[in-house]
Amino acid sequence: MTQKSKWLIRLSFLAYLIYIYLTVFRQGGYFSFLLLNTFLGYLPIEAAMHIDHKKPTFIFVLLIILWLLFYPNAPYLLTDLFHLSHIDPYNETTGLMSFNLHMWLTFTNLVVSALSCTILGTWSLEYVSNQIMDKLKLNSLWIRNIIVFIFILASSVGVYIGRFLRLHTAYLFFNPDGVINDLVEMWNPRMLIFVIFMTIIQMVVWITLRCYLKANSSFEHQKVQGTGKTNEQ
């Protein structure tokens, strides 16, 4: 990703967070959580932008750990879509969907936060995995896919922790003993099934992104070849 693209993403998220603060958070109400959750969902994206396999090993590992701690916050925003249940979209008289622009604005805010953080968070997953492969000087597609799967699995556990144990990443620094105790006691069959569900969702998003990147790379390659043939002629 180019520096121009990185700053475009940063400024876009900053503008969106300011918008959410002014129009949602300051007004109070149920959907005020959107400001904090979107900010937390952006953190792994920002962390990934600083990861480079050319950096010293200690700094590289530290940044990977920091990214991994915050990465579950990105797909976590998908679970915020359940808060749409607090909106009654149907007209009680006709049973048809209401044309309420305030309702649709709330829908737009939730979807924009969920999609932007999930898609760019998945980009960070792909990017970080490639940086690890470069750092280890490995060139195996299977190993890279295994690394991605491990990160997705860990992220799904993180989403469960955040959604049902209500533990944010910051709690690791302020109350580590309480966090560790909750983490030891959380394992049960229902929790594992939820983790499988979230893993499937994240795998679908990742595979979709991979297909897009591969198709885009192929298109650019063909474009370059076409330009070269034109120049030769």
C-alpha positions as a printed NumPy array, in Angstrom:
array([[  0.   ,   0.   ,   0.   ],
       [  1.362,   3.406,  -0.979],
       [  1.823,   6.263,   1.472],
       [ -0.854,   8.177,  -0.418],
       [ -3.34 ,   5.337,   0.126],
       [ -2.423,   5.086,   3.819],
       [ -3.057,   8.781,   4.399],
       [ -6.292,   8.607,   2.434],
       [ -7.5  ,   5.837,   4.757],
       [ -6.358,   7.733,   7.858],
       [ -8.047,  10.969,   6.85 ],
       [-11.219,   9.148,   5.805],
       [-11.495,   7.396,   9.167],
       [-10.714,  10.637,  10.989],
       [-13.458,  12.455,   9.088],
       [-15.896,   9.629,   9.751],
       [-15.083,   9.515,  13.474],
       [-15.579,  13.279,  13.73 ],
       [-18.915,  12.881,  11.942],
       [-19.989,  10.1  ,  14.333],
       [-18.898,  12.199,  17.325],
       [-20.878,  15.252,  16.218],
       [-24.025,  13.524,  14.962],
       [-24.298,  10.403,  17.133],
       [-22.082,  10.48 ,  20.219],
       [-22.875,  14.043,  21.323],
       [-26.58 ,  13.373,  20.915],
       [-26.351,  10.49 ,  23.364],
       [-28.688,   7.569,  22.979],
       [-28.264,   3.885,  22.325],
       [-25.903,   4.046,  19.33 ],
       [-23.217,   6.151,  21.044],
       [-21.075,   3.   ,  21.257],
       [-20.377,   3.351,  17.541],
       [-17.641,   5.954,  18.111],
       [-15.509,   3.778,  20.403],
       [-16.094,   0.554,  18.473],
       [-15.17 ,   2.134,  15.137],
       [-12.031,   3.669,  16.652],
       [-11.009,   0.292,  18.116],
       [-11.761,  -1.365,  14.766],
       [ -9.411,   1.083,  13.047],
       [ -6.455,   0.447,  15.39 ],
       [ -5.298,  -2.856,  13.79 ],
       [ -5.437,  -1.172,  10.379],
       [ -3.16 ,   1.609,  11.599],
       [ -0.874,  -0.881,  13.366],
       [ -0.496,  -2.92 ,  10.157],
       [  0.612,   0.184,   8.249],
       [  3.723,   0.357,  10.459],
       [  4.696,  -3.306,  10.087],
       [  7.638,  -3.897,   7.773],
       [  9.775,  -7.049,   7.63 ],
       [ 12.844,  -4.84 ,   7.092],
       [ 12.562,  -3.433,  10.616],
       [ 14.631,  -4.928,  13.476],
       [ 13.25 ,  -8.249,  14.717],
       [ 12.333,  -6.964,  18.198],
       [ 10.322,  -4.039,  16.835],
       [  8.768,  -6.254,  14.157],
       [  7.575,  -8.841,  16.708],
       [  6.308,  -6.096,  19.028],
       [  4.236,  -4.577,  16.234],
       [  2.855,  -8.009,  15.268],
       [  1.753,  -8.614,  18.875],
       [  0.191,  -5.141,  19.056],
       [ -1.655,  -5.749,  15.786],
       [ -2.884,  -9.175,  16.937],
       [ -4.208,  -7.76 ,  20.216],
       [ -6.343,  -5.21 ,  18.387],
       [ -7.199,  -7.189,  15.244],
       [-10.383,  -8.849,  16.659],
       [-11.858,  -5.351,  17.045],
       [-12.219,  -5.147,  13.242],
       [-14.509,  -8.171,  12.605],
       [-16.164,  -7.478,  15.98 ],
       [-18.052,  -4.63 ,  14.309],
       [-19.969,  -7.178,  12.257],
       [-21.687,  -8.26 ,  15.489],
       [-22.779,  -4.64 ,  16.03 ],
       [-25.263,  -5.186,  13.203],
       [-27.43 ,  -7.038,  15.737],
       [-28.099,  -3.633,  17.302],
       [-30.314,  -2.961,  14.3  ],
       [-32.907,  -4.92 ,  16.278],
       [-33.424,  -1.719,  18.278],
       [-34.838,  -0.118,  15.149],
       [-38.453,  -0.952,  14.32 ],
       [-38.432,  -0.759,  10.512],
       [-42.005,  -1.878,   9.899],
       [-45.199,   0.16 ,   9.911],
       [-47.573,  -1.237,  12.54 ],
       [-50.616,  -0.579,  10.353],
       [-49.479,  -1.805,   6.938],
       [-46.731,  -4.208,   7.969],
       [-44.54 ,  -2.682,   5.264],
       [-41.086,  -1.2  ,   5.808],
       [-41.239,   2.428,   6.922],
       [-39.606,   5.158,   4.873],
       [-37.919,   6.762,   7.881],
       [-34.741,   8.569,   6.854],
       [-33.415,   8.741,  10.429],
       [-33.746,   4.953,  10.637],
       [-31.89 ,   4.535,   7.338],
       [-29.164,   6.926,   8.511],
       [-28.596,   4.741,  11.575],
       [-28.522,   1.677,   9.311],
       [-25.97 ,   3.422,   7.066],
       [-23.727,   4.34 ,  10.015],
       [-23.676,   0.78 ,  11.347],
       [-23.034,  -0.802,   7.956],
       [-20.305,   1.697,   6.994],
       [-18.462,   1.049,  10.264],
       [-18.819,  -2.725,   9.99 ],
       [-17.813,  -3.002,   6.334],
       [-14.938,  -0.514,   6.366],
       [-13.289,  -2.001,   9.467],
       [-13.887,  -5.609,   8.384],
       [-12.611,  -5.185,   4.825],
       [ -9.575,  -3.081,   5.739],
       [ -8.986,  -5.275,   8.778],
       [ -8.892,  -8.275,   6.423],
       [ -6.415,  -6.369,   4.251],
       [ -4.248,  -5.956,   7.371],
       [ -4.508,  -9.723,   7.972],
       [ -3.294, -10.425,   4.433],
       [ -0.546,  -7.816,   4.647],
       [  0.763,  -8.897,   8.064],
       [  0.851, -12.547,   6.976],
       [  2.905, -11.627,   3.913],
       [  5.294,  -9.564,   6.037],
       [  5.817, -12.525,   8.368],
       [  6.581, -14.757,   5.386],
       [  9.086, -12.21 ,   4.089],
       [ 10.69 , -11.884,   7.519],
       [ 11.098, -15.655,   7.8  ],
       [ 12.233, -15.852,   4.16 ],
       [  9.542, -18.41 ,   3.374],
       [  7.774, -18.856,   0.059],
       [  5.153, -21.51 ,   0.783],
       [  1.502, -20.758,   0.036],
       [  0.418, -23.471,   2.469],
       [  2.409, -21.996,   5.352],
       [  1.043, -18.517,   4.637],
       [ -2.528, -19.822,   4.554],
       [ -1.958, -21.659,   7.835],
       [ -0.72 , -18.405,   9.404],
       [ -3.826, -16.604,   8.13 ],
       [ -6.104, -19.344,   9.492],
       [ -4.431, -19.213,  12.921],
       [ -4.913, -15.437,  13.049],
       [ -8.574, -15.762,  11.995],
       [ -9.175, -18.464,  14.602],
       [ -7.558, -16.313,  17.301],
       [ -9.623, -13.347,  16.129],
       [-12.852, -15.356,  16.408],
       [-11.971, -16.187,  20.002],
       [-11.279, -12.479,  20.525],
       [-14.706, -11.539,  19.142],
       [-16.322, -13.957,  21.592],
       [-14.353, -12.432,  24.455],
       [-15.36 ,  -8.917,  23.484],
       [-19.011,  -9.682,  22.773],
       [-19.899, -12.05 ,  25.613],
       [-17.251, -11.489,  28.295],
       [-17.338,  -7.746,  27.555],
       [-13.568,  -7.49 ,  27.785],
       [-11.75 ,  -4.867,  25.751],
       [ -8.101,  -5.217,  24.768],
       [ -7.168,  -2.449,  27.195],
       [ -8.29 ,  -4.64 ,  30.137],
       [ -5.156,  -6.749,  29.62 ],
       [ -3.127,  -3.789,  30.875],
       [ -5.423,  -2.653,  33.701],
       [ -6.745,  -5.929,  35.137],
       [ -4.662,  -8.845,  33.823],
       [ -5.554, -11.248,  36.674],
       [ -9.295, -10.838,  36.149],
       [ -8.898, -11.228,  32.391],
       [ -6.85 , -14.421,  32.721],
       [ -9.426, -15.916,  35.114],
       [-12.271, -15.18 ,  32.678],
       [-10.284, -16.594,  29.759],
       [ -9.637, -19.872,  31.581],
       [-13.322, -20.35 ,  32.444],
       [-14.861, -19.395,  29.086],
       [-14.233, -22.66 ,  27.199],
       [-17.358, -24.718,  26.492],
       [-19.032, -26.36 ,  23.449],
       [-21.355, -23.403,  22.75 ],
       [-18.396, -21.016,  22.789],
       [-16.502, -23.247,  20.34 ],
       [-19.494, -23.345,  17.959],
       [-19.647, -19.527,  18.013],
       [-15.923, -19.424,  17.212],
       [-16.542, -21.734,  14.234],
       [-19.313, -19.417,  12.967],
       [-17.088, -16.327,  13.216],
       [-14.204, -18.189,  11.594],
       [-16.412, -19.103,   8.625],
       [-17.509, -15.47 ,   8.216],
       [-13.941, -14.176,   8.332],
       [-12.709, -16.882,   5.966],
       [-15.372, -15.901,   3.43 ],
       [-14.327, -12.239,   3.637],
       [-10.643, -13.157,   3.341],
       [-11.173, -15.495,   0.364],
       [-13.273, -12.821,  -1.358],
       [-10.511, -10.275,  -0.824],
       [ -7.902, -12.74 ,  -2.097],
       [ -9.936, -13.36 ,  -5.252],
       [-10.219,  -9.615,  -5.842],
       [ -6.495,  -9.017,  -5.3  ],
       [ -5.592, -11.916,  -7.587],
       [ -7.973, -10.727, -10.307],
       [ -6.696,  -7.159,  -9.993],
       [ -3.069,  -8.327, -10.151],
       [ -3.83 , -10.376, -13.267],
       [ -5.561,  -7.391, -14.871],
       [ -2.61 ,  -5.091, -14.133],
       [ -0.194,  -7.694, -15.526],
       [ -2.185,  -7.989, -18.732],
       [ -2.372,  -4.202, -18.952],
       [  1.42 ,  -3.893, -18.644],
       [  1.944,  -6.613, -21.26 ],
       [ -0.493,  -4.872, -23.58 ],
       [  1.339,  -1.575, -23.151],
       [  4.642,  -3.284, -23.887],
       [  3.331,  -4.811, -27.097],
       [  1.944,  -1.43 , -28.188],
       [  5.311,   0.24 , -27.587],
       [  7.106,  -2.473, -29.578],
       [  4.782,  -1.949, -32.477]])
